[in-house]
Amino acid sequence: MSCQFLEEAAALLPNDSSAFEFGSGRSTHALRRAFAATASIEDSGDWLSRTEQLEGSVAKRGTDYSQVIPLTRCWNRLRPIESFDVPAQKEALQHLRLARLILVDSPPNPAKREHALFLALHHSPAGAVIVLDDLEVAATARFTERLARQNANLFRFWRVRIDHQIGVFLKVRPGRIRSRPTFREFVGAWLRA
């Protein structure tokens, strides 16, 4: 159902819109069906290769982009995080900044996924839709709802109860993204790192 949701959301955006995803899989092919261009980043070359072989797959077009970006250690507000260093990848960053729909479906670890969501919220253009998968994970739900509260002046947020539950942000204006973790989140990130 979440892939169907992505295609329905795409129908509300301009026809020439592009998509960006942190991760790859069935969603990659749903995005390719719905968007003029799709960019996918993945930390595993093996998984990215398997994505292209999935049943019912849509062949990669000249407008599509995929890149293996290994997870690297970085800091997020004094917390160690291992995540995608998209700002260091010029082409990937360009695709992220142009995307009208961004799917955050990787990395699987909640602390790492929080950083990917932060990158999406920070670099997305006004009018972009950011979709975060798997709010059934309590830690993911906590940081998502915190980011939605702390940035309510920049984003509209909805929780959609399909599949593993997804969070949907609509960026209404650019601005500085706030991320002030709770003590529980801070300690949890250190323990999971």
N, C-alpha and C positions, 0 to 999 in steps of 0.2 A: 504493500500500500504506500510506503514512503516513496518508492520510485514513481508511482502514479501521481502522488502529491507534487513531486518535483516537476513533472511534465505539465500538470495543471497550473502550477505557479508560473512556469515559463510562458504559458499562453496569455498571461496578464501583462507580460513585459513586451517591449518593442521587438519586432521580428528579427532585427539584426543583433540582438543581445548575445553576450557570451557568458559562459559559466566557468567557475573555478572550483576544484574540489581538493581538499586535503584527504588523500586516500584514493582508492580505486576499487572497482568491482562492478556489480550490476548497475549501480548508480551511474557509472561512467557512460554506459550505453543508453540509459534513460536521458541523461543530459545531452548526449550526442544527437538523440532523436529530436530533442526539444529546442536546441540552441544552434545558432550559426557556427559557433566555435566553442570548444570545451578544453580547458586546461586541467590536467591531473598531475598532482605530485604524490610521490609514494616513497617510503624509505626502503622498500624492498624491490629490487629489480626483478626477482623471481615472481613476486605477486603481481607486479605491473605486467609482466609477460603473460601470466595466467589470465589476467583480466581481458587481454586481447583474444583469448581462446574460448571465452565463455559461450555457452549455447545462446543463440539469439543475439550475438554481439553485432555492433555497428562498426564497420571498418573505420580506422583512423583516417580522417580527411586531412587535406593540406592546411585547413584552418585550425585543426586540433593540435594540442601541445601536450606532451607528457615528459616528465623528468623524474629521475631518481635523485632524491635529496636525502642523504643520510641524516638521521637525527644527531644533533650535536648538543653539547652541554652549554647552557646559557643561564643567565640569572633573570628572575622576574621578581622585583621587589624583595631582594635579599633571600629569595628562595631559589635553590638550584632546580633547574628544569632541563630536561632533554627534549628538544623539539626541532622542528624544521627551521633552519635559518634562511627564511625566504628573503629578507632584506639583502643578504649577500649574493643572491641569485638574480641578476638584473632582469633576465627574460621572464622568470617566474613572477617576480614582483610586478612587472609591467602587466602581465595577464591578470594578476590579482587586482590591481588598481582599476582595470577596465571592466571587470566582471559585474554583471547585473544580478547574478545569483551565485552565492558561494556556499558550498556544502562542506561542513567540518565533520568528517567521519573517520578521522585518524589524527594522532595515534590513539591506541585503545586505552592507555593509562590516563585516568582523569586529570592528573596534574599536567601531563603533556598536552592533553586535548584543550585544557584551559588556555595554554599559550597559543595554540593554533586559533582558537576562537578570538583571543585578543588581537592577533595579527589580522584576522578577517575583519573584525570590527574597526580596527584602526585604519587599514588601508583601503577599505571598500569606498566606492563613491556614494554620494547622496543618492537615494532612490534604490540602492541595492538591497536585496533580500539575502539574509544570512541564515542558513539552516544548520542546526546542530543536532546530530543524532545521539540517541541513547540516554534520555533523561531518566530512564529507570534506574540507572546507577546513581545512588544517593549523592555521592561527591560531585558528580557532573551536574545534577539538578541544583545543588547548593550554589556552586559558583556561577551557573548560568543565571539563576534568579537574582543573585547578588549583583552581577554585572548589569542585568536589566534594570534593577532598582537604582544603582549608582549612576547609570547613564540614561535615565528616563527622559532627559531633555534632548537626547540625540537619537534615540531609538524607540520604536514601538515594539512590544514583545508579546508573543502568544505561545502558549504551551499546547501542542496538538497531540492528542492521545491516539496515535496510530503506531503500529509496530512496536518499537522500543521506546516510544514517545519521543517527540522531537520538539526542539525550541526554535521559534522563528523570530528573527529580528528584522525590522524594516528600518533602515537608516534614513532619518528624515532631514538631518543636517550634519555637516562636518563639525568636528570639535575634538578636544582632547579627551581621550578615553580614560575614565577613572577605574582603578582596580585596587580596592583596599580589602584584602582578604581578612576573614575572621581569624581568630586565634586557632580555631579548630582546623581551618583550611591551611593555615601557615604550617602548623605542626604536621598535618597529614602530608603535605607536599614534601617536607623534609624526610619523613619516614618512607615515602614511596620512591624518592629519588635514588 
